[in-house]
Amino acid sequence: MNALFDITGKVVVMTGGTGVLGRSITAYLAEQGAKVAVLGRKIEVGNKLVEGIRAKGGDAIFLQSDVLCRERLEESLDIVLKTYGRVDVLLNAAGGNLPAATIQPDETFFDLKVEDFKKVQDINLTGTLLATQVFLKPMVERKEGVIVNFSSMSAFRPLTRVGGYGVAKAGISNFTAFMATEIARKFGPGIRINAIAPGFFLTEQNRTLLTNPDGSWTQRGQDIIHQTPMGRMGQPEELCGTIHYLISDASKFVTGTVAVVDGGFNVFSI
């Protein structure tokens, strides 16, 4: 493998690692030789994922965690450091939306539940901030590391119905740009912070929004495909190459960016 893209032995911590996208990315990185710490809330899913990685000769551990609980995050960090000795990469993939924070077709803005709106901000934005505060510390001590946050298409322009989620993901993009400057200026150029903005991928969280019970596309799902020049939804494994680039030395002079992987959705106009 070209040395620029070699991630063999890198210690990667991934929050939200038990989700559809997280499972695909962690399995891929382990195949490329990275040592992966999978953080998530789903114990059975996490253990099964790690077992699969180890069965193929990979190195991974699962840690049940919660990005909104600093104590649990710090416990996870202690285990990672005891197991692998350092943290090279943090992937902040934990996030999502809530039904009550989404405006249904027969509702208006006034039906939006404020408490759930707040919860969506916490799940996506506060959780990313807390995980970064915890796992950035050993990177600062070594003056080396990479963080990749997970933004969204809704960060670039507001999408109908998911106002709370859009606000949170716009915050992720802004937070990424802010942190890239903050960390490089105060702790040196060895720590890079970027984000990835996936287009539309079918996950557990958006399945009911995009598909009908029989598996066919809802009107919203059809609209998304029509808006995507490639004419389809993305496959989870199609995020892996961009993640690989962002955490490798191939992107050593790249920080503060949002890498778009969307089949052209964000550039389509008419």
C-alpha positions, 0 to 999 in steps of 0.5 A, spaced: 500 500 500 502 507 498 505 509 505 500 515 504 494 511 505 497 506 510 493 506 516 496 500 519 496 500 527 492 506 527 488 506 533 481 509 531 475 510 536 468 511 533 462 513 537 456 511 534 459 505 531 453 500 532 449 504 527 449 502 519 454 506 517 458 505 523 458 498 522 461 498 515 466 503 516 469 500 523 469 493 519 473 496 513 478 500 517 479 493 521 481 490 514 486 495 513 490 494 519 487 499 524 485 497 531 478 499 532 474 501 539 467 501 537 463 505 542 455 504 542 449 503 546 447 496 542 451 491 546 449 485 542 450 489 535 457 491 538 459 484 540 457 481 534 461 486 530 467 485 534 467 478 533 466 478 526 472 483 525 476 478 530 474 472 526 477 475 520 484 477 523 482 484 525 483 487 532 477 491 535 474 492 542 467 494 543 465 499 549 458 500 551 458 508 552 453 514 551 456 520 548 452 524 553 455 521 559 462 524 560 463 519 565 462 513 561 466 516 555 472 517 560 471 510 562 472 508 555 478 512 554 481 509 560 480 502 557 482 504 550 489 507 553 490 501 557 488 496 551 492 500 545 496 505 549 494 511 545 488 514 540 490 516 533 483 517 530 476 519 533 470 518 528 464 522 531 459 518 528 454 518 534 447 522 532 440 522 529 433 524 529 427 523 533 420 523 530 417 528 535 422 533 532 420 532 525 414 535 522 409 530 519 406 532 513 399 534 517 403 538 522 406 545 522 412 548 525 407 549 531 407 542 532 414 541 533 416 539 540 421 543 543 424 538 548 425 533 542 428 539 538 433 540 544 434 532 545 436 532 537 441 538 538 444 534 544 445 527 541 448 530 535 452 537 537 453 536 544 455 529 544 460 530 539 463 536 543 463 531 549 467 526 545 471 530 542 473 533 549 475 526 552 478 523 546 482 529 544 486 530 550 491 524 549 492 527 542 494 533 545 499 530 549 502 527 543 501 533 539 498 528 533 491 526 531 485 526 527 478 527 528 472 526 523 465 529 525 459 527 521 455 532 518 449 532 513 446 534 507 441 538 511 447 542 514 448 546 507 441 548 506 435 546 510 431 540 508 423 540 509 420 537 516 427 536 519 429 543 522 432 540 528 436 535 525 438 541 520 440 546 525 444 540 529 448 538 523 449 545 521 452 546 528 457 540 526 460 543 520 461 550 524 464 546 530 469 543 525 471 549 522 472 552 529 476 546 532 480 546 526 483 553 527 482 553 535 486 546 536 492 548 530 493 555 533 494 552 540 496 545 540 500 545 533 499 543 526 499 535 528 492 535 530 487 535 524 479 536 524 475 535 518 468 532 517 464 528 512 457 529 510 454 523 507 448 524 502 442 519 503 443 512 506 438 508 508 439 507 516 434 505 521 433 512 523 431 514 516 427 508 514 420 510 516 421 517 513 424 514 506 420 507 505 413 504 506 412 498 510 412 494 503 419 496 502 417 501 496 420 509 496 415 514 500 414 520 496 420 523 500 424 517 498 423 518 491 424 526 491 431 524 494 433 520 488 430 525 483 434 530 486 441 525 486 444 525 479 446 518 480 439 516 481 440 512 487 441 512 495 448 511 497 451 504 500 454 504 507 461 502 504 461 508 499 463 512 505 469 508 507 474 511 502 473 518 504 474 516 511 480 512 509 483 519 506 481 523 511 485 519 517 491 518 513 497 522 511 494 523 504 490 528 507 496 531 512 495 538 510 487 538 510 483 541 516 477 544 517 473 541 511 467 538 510 468 532 505 461 531 501 459 524 499 452 524 496 452 522 489 451 529 487 445 531 491 448 538 494 450 540 487 443 539 483 439 545 482 434 543 476 
